Structures are given as C-alpha cells and as structure tokens.
C-alpha cells in the first residue's frame, strides 16, 4: 500500500511541471515568430478574444498562481513582481525566478496545510476563504491550468505548431 499523497506532492511538483511546460511552449512560440519573420513580442499581446487577457498576462498570472499557492499553503509571504515584462526573455526570467522560489520549499513546510485557513481577495467575487486542501484543489490548481491552457491556446491560435504533448511536456 502506498503512502497518501501529501499537500507538497500535490502542489510544488505540479506547479513546477506546469511552469516548465509553459516555458517550453513559449520557447516554441518565440522560435516560430522568428522563423516566420515577425517580431516575437507581437505574440505577447495576442489574445483569444478582445475581452480576454493577452499572452503576457496569462504567463504572469500562471506564475503568480504558483508562487502564491505555495506561499499561502505554508503561511509565508510570497515575492512580488511588477508585471512589466515585454519580451520573451523577461518572461523566461520570471518563470525561472518562480521555479527557483518554488524549489526553496521543504516538504515539511506543508505539514498541516490541508487544514490551514486561506483567504484571498478577488475583484469579481470578493474574499474567498478555503481550507488548504480546498484552496489547492478547488482554486490554485484549476487557476494555474486555466492560465497555462490559455497561453497554449493563444500560441496555437497564432499558428505556432504545438500539440497536446507540448502542453503535457516530457514524460514524468
């Protein structure tokens, strides 16, 4: 019989994998733009629909979700970013910084986090309060995957040759 899945195992490695896969599809997006002869930054302002956020914001929100997720579950303060990226290189640096930050978390820091109270303020729904398990499974992970998926879809919509295996990334 295997041990129960810990909150750490269900969060940090999943966050890191999603961000790593996001980096890979962004790299393909940048390379595609260059191969097609247009400025890669054009992709960063692309969106699926006028009322949706552009690619650059999708990446910023995915990284925020991951870093805030780990911080909220462990009861620590997360680093803040200015959200001023305008190039792929700057987005890659942000992805690398968040991945490095996530790498600082010890599994022991997540002990008891399934019951930790997590409250966050939202623009559209006011304050949301969860226990740690509900926050991770019902907010943080779905939110992360939403933004990673939209980033993938924006790139695909703009002709970047991506497939499902690019989204899923290397076999674990």
Secondary structure, 3 states (H helix, E strand, C coil): CCCCCCHHHHHHHHHHHHHHHHHHHHHHHHHHHHHHCCCCHHHHCCCCCCCCCCHHHHHHHHHHHHHHHHHHHHCCCCCCCCCCCCCHHHHHHHHHHHHHHHCCCCHHHHCCHHHCEEEEEECCCEEEEEEHHHHHHHHHHHHHHHHHHHHHHHHHHCCCCCCHHHHHCCCC
